[in-house]
Amino acid sequence: MKNGVILAIISSLVFSVMNALVKAVSLTIPAAEIVFFRSLIGTVLIYLMMRHSKVAFSTKGVPMLLVRGLLGALYLLAYFYTISKIPLADASILAHLSTVFVLILSALFLNEKISKETFYILPLVFLGAILLVKPFNYSSYSIYALAGVLSAFFAAGAATSIKYLSKMHHSYEIVFYFLAAGVIISIPLMWTDFVIPSPLELFYLICIGIVSLFGQIFLTKAFTHENIVVVEITRYIGIVFNAMWGFLFWAEVPDVYTVLGGLLIIASCVLLSIKKKKPAESSKLLKSSQVE
């Protein structure tokens, strides 16, 4: 097994641990507060990395950096909220819809072409999403699952903006705006519902901030050691890890609709990744499509 594949598996495992920690602490801590601590810890760490690498803040392109930060922050809020309300495996599958939204948004805003094969695959993705959201049940689960779809959309929007910003800005600066925006946006949302964390909850929150950074490091290294498509496909093992934690700690067992919808989404996204004609040109976009 190649080093890049191993690193991709490790990053998926690390991110699944972060998701499990979010799930555990969300039982008592609101999602917005989790985003605040995750973003605050990440902001401090990335700022120290900028200082160490002597990366200066840009004076140009700030509005687009703010847009990227806003989209990334909205992704975190929607994703953590989804994790707190539905099974981990379901939230993970819905998050992978970002691959589809990336294709659509990049075509609209970056003038990247969508192949005919892609149009044939997209209906399968939407069918899988419908099975996961379960709108025919008219339950609260449907609303929470829709939040998961929104998280994928915001992640794709952030990825599209990163593709544009990466031509002019250092990756550290782009990440800084994302995390700093998370801090600012989460403050008013958690203001009235703030819960003073217990020592154990505070430990979980700190671990979330640190673990997410390690996951991003492993993922970045994976992309430098292996083909982008191979890494993207390998990362789907994260759904298995999330399902495992959900079963072990919360007795979450997926129903038939979840299994069918998940299989459709995974298979479709794998096909979409394989169909990319120029994986080298789109590597920066795909690397950032999972802004965990």
N, C-alpha and C positions, 0 to 999 in steps of 0.2 A: 504494500500500500504506500502510495506516494506521500511525501511530507505535507503537501498542500491539502490533501484529502484528510489526513490525520488532524491537521490544524483546524480544518473546517468542522470536523466532528467535535473537537474539543470546544470550539467557540459555540457551537450549538448546545453542547452540554452546559457550558457556563451560563449562557443566556437562559436556558431552561431553569437553572438554579435560581437566577434572578427572578424569573417569572413565578417560581414557587415561593420565593421570599415575599414577593409582592402579594401573592394570593394569601399567604399566612398573615401578614401584617394588616391586610385590607379588611380582615374580620373586625378590627377595632379602629383602624386609622383610615380616614377618608382618602379617596384616590388623589384628590388635589394636594393633600398634605404629603402623600408619598412622592408625588411629582416634585414638590418643593424640595424635599430633602435629597432626592436623587439628583435633581438639577443643581442644587447648591453645592453638594459635594463634588459633582462633576465639574462645575464652573471653577471651583478653587483648584482642582487638580489640573485642568486644562490650562488655566492661567499660569500655574507654576511651570508647566511644560513649555508654554510660549516664552516665558522669561528665560528658561534654561536654553531654549533653542534660538533665542533672540529674534522672535517673530513679532514684528510691530503691527499695531492696528492700522488698517487702511483708512484713508480719508475719502476715497472714492468708492462708489458702489455700495454705500451704506444702506440705502433703501432696500436693495435686493437682499442684503444680508439680514435685514430686519424681517423681510418676508419669509426667508428661509427659517429664521428663528421662530417666527409665529407658527408656521406650518409644523415644524418639529415639536414645538410645545403642545400644539393641539393634538398631534399624534400621540404623545406620551399620555396626555389626559384621557383621550378616548381609549387607548390601549389598556392602561392601568385600570380604568373604570370597567372595561369589558372583562378583564381578568378577575376582578373582584366579584363579578356577577354571574359568570357562566364558567363551565369546565375549562381547564387549562388547554386541553387539546383543541376544543372548539375555537377558543380565542386565538390560538396559534395558527390554525388553518385559515381563519378569516384574515389574519395579519398578512398571510402570504398572497392575498389578493392584490397586494401592492404591485406585484409583477405585472398584472394586467393593467392597472391604472397607470403605471409608468409608461407602458406602450402607447396608451391613448394620449396622455398629457405630453409626452415627448413629440408625438406627431402634431399636436395642436400648437405647442409653443416653441419647439425646437426644430420643426420641419423635418423630423425623421420619418421615413416612409414605413408604412405598415404593409407587410406582404399579404397576398391573397390567402395564404394558408392560415394566417392569424385570424382573419375574419371567420374562417370555418371553425376555429378552435374556441373563439370567444363565447359562443352560445353555450358550450359545455361548461365553461367557467361560471357563467351566470346561473345555469341550472344547478350547479353545485352549491352556489351561494344561497339560492332559494331554499334548497333542502336544509342547509345549515340554519338559516334565519327562521324557517318554519312560519311564514306569515299566515298560513292556513290554520294555525292553532290559536291565533288571536291571544297569545299569552304575553306576559311581561318578558319572557325569554326572547321573544321576537325583537323587542325594543333594545334589549341589551346586545343582541347579536348585530343589530343595525349599527350600534356604536362601534362594534368590531369592524364592520365594513367601512365606516367613517375613518377609523384609525388607519386602515390600509390606504384609503384615499389621501389622507393627510401625509402619510409616509411617502407615497408616490409623488405628491406635490413637493415635498421637501427634497426628494431625490432629483426631481427635474430641476429645481432651483440650484442644487449642488452642481449638476452638470454644467450649468451656466456660470456659476460662481467660481468653479475650480480653474477656469482659465485665467482668473485675475487674482485670486486670493489663496492664501495658505490654508491647508485643511484644518490646522489648529484654530485659526480665526473663525472659520465656518462653524466648527463644533462649538466654539465659545459662544457665538451668538445664539445657537440652538439651545444650549444649556442655560445661558443667562435669561433668555426669553422664557424658559420654563419656570425660572425662579419668579420673575416679575408677574407672569400671568397667573401662576398658582396662588400668589399671596391673597388677592381679593376673593378668589374662589374658596379658599380655606378659612378665611377670616372669621366667619361666624360659626364655623363647625370645627375649629381647631381643637385637637385632642392632645393633651400633654402626654407624650409617649412614656411608657414604663421603661425601666432599664433594658428589658428584653426587646421591647419594640424599637427602642432607639438603636440597639445593636443590629436588629434586622434592617433598619433604614440605612445605617452606615454601610452595612454589607451590600445592600442593593446598589449604592453609589459606587463602591469599589469593584464589586463583581462585574457590573456593566462595563466598566473601563477595561478590565481584563478581557472580557468577551470581545470588545471592539479591537483590542490589540491582536488577539488570536485570529480574528476574522481578517484583519488587514494583512497579517503575515500569510494567511492562507491564499489570498489573492495574489501575493507576490511569488508564491511557489507553485501555483497551479492554474490551469486554464479557467477563465471566469465562469464558463458554463458548467464545468465539472464541479466547481465550488458551490455554485447556486443550487445545483441538483442535490449535492451532498448535504446541504443545509436543511433539506426537508426531513432529515433524521431528527431534527429538533422537535417536530410534531410528536414523534414517538417518545422522546424524553419527557415532553410536557404531559403526554397521556400517562406515562409511567408515574410521574409525581402525583398527578391528579388521582390516579387509582390507589396509590400507596397511602397518601395522606388524607384524601377527602372522599375515597370510595366512589370516584366519578367513573361511571361506565357509559361509554357512548351508545346511543340508540342507532337503529338502522338508518335513519335519515342522516345522522351525522357521519356514519361510516361511508355511505354512498356519496354524500356531498363532498366529504373530505377526499375520497378517492378521485372524484371528478376534477376537483380543483388542483390536487397534486399532479395528476396525470397531465392536465391541460397546461399547467405552468411549466412542467418539465418539457413538454412539446414546444411551448413558446420560447423557452430558453434555447432549445436545440435549433429552432428555426431562425434564430438571429443570424443574419448574414455576416455582420461585422462585429463579432464579440469584442475585438480589441478596442474599437472606437467607443463602444458603449460600456467599457469596464468601469469607468468612474461612476456612471449612472447606476449600474447594478450594485456596485460595492456599497452604495449609500442607500439603496432602496429599502434596507432593513435598518432603520435608525433606532435600534434598541439601545 
